Amino acid sequence: MELLTILLDMANAYGGAGIGAGLAAVGAGIGIGRIGGSALESMARQPESLGDIRTNMIVAAALVEGAAFFGIIVCLLVVLLK
Amino acid sequence: MIIKNIQTAFFVLIALLTTTFSAFAGHGSENGEEKEAFNAGEMIMHHVMDNHEIHIGPLHIPLPIILYSSEKGLDVFSSSNLSHGEPYLGYIMEHEKIYFVEEGGDVVRDEKGHINAAKPFDFSITKTVFGLFITIGLMLFLFITAAKGYKKREMQAPKGVQAVMEPLIIFVRDEIAKPSIGKKYEKFLPYLLTIFFFIWIGNMLGLIPFIGGFNVTGNIAVALVMALFSFGITIAKGNKDYWMHILWTPGVPWWLKFPIPLMFFIEFLGFISKPVVLTLRLFANITAGHIIILSFVSLIFIFNNLFGAGGGYGVSILSVAFSIFMFAIELLVAFLQAYVFTLLSALYFGSAVEEHDHAH
């Protein structure tokens, strides 16, 4: 219980920036994981459209990662401008 | 067989040698001199933000400072005059920001210790501007040599720089411009090629270690200007169908558009968010990559401070391995961010010039 309290105190230090950044990373992980998973599945179903699927997977992953980075930058700003 | 063993021995030797670099970090604090503790956050921020001089190892190369203000006019001098925090010619520099200061007077500080004074316009050649010049110079060399090669060797196989650039240019034309824009892609191709190579070379420049750490594309102003260029081109080239889709979206019930323009509000949000998201994606990706690599390296020094030289040695193997891994990922990210920025710009151009066949 003590350890949990200490960890939560640290993560909550700069207005919860630590928790915010962690959640952004989790969101990115889930999103890009789903994109990669469905891309691999469709590549296995239809190997001749490998190149097209790969291109669109990269585009979608970059867009999702953009949203995650938005959250990370906001948390970084909270830490730096406190 | 002997060659294989020698190769393995060579790599093991290199690995051991690189891990001993942490010993040099330990020596300073073991001497008992007045040495500041290693502040990782400060070091990382200093490397990621802009700077008025270039640090290459122990070498400090001062860059010119160019200041303009309506009171004092134009002042150009070397940054070595201001780098020690002393006032010079009525200016003083703190944390890479230049303020006005009275002759022989102290500056006003607010409660957090920051200077509270007016600032002149700072047009200095900073580290990022210098990196911009390097990128531009490299791009000019590559493209002009390729163009001259095409003129000299018409109808022949390409050679030299021309041969390197041709598959890349064809990649941008056939994979990015043509599928996204359609028939009228040629007018947009010079701009797309420019931003693709500028972002790619700028990203790669930031990855080269030991030359001072240029963070060209990781600067939010650079990313913002490029996104604004793309934004401006979509506005300039938007045809009537494009603006009608934003202002008075066809095919949507009238009560979403007339008393309260809800549809316009939604479309406007999408319209404004495009350059903002382009900027943030590029800036955040590149800066985050630099911060991660710098963090792994500073881990060695942090462990050195906490557990002595042994800790530094031990963690340096892991640290170097992870740094190499992150560098490899950052190489991929350099190309990927250039590709995504160019592709999205091309898609926005395509939607601006698209000819809709209205089936009425």
Interface residues (C-beta under 8 A of the other chain):
Chain A: T55 I58 V59 A62 L63 E65 G66 F69 F70 I72 I73 L80
Chain B: M45 E175 V277 L280 R281 F283 A284 N285 A288 L336 Q337 Y339 V340 L343
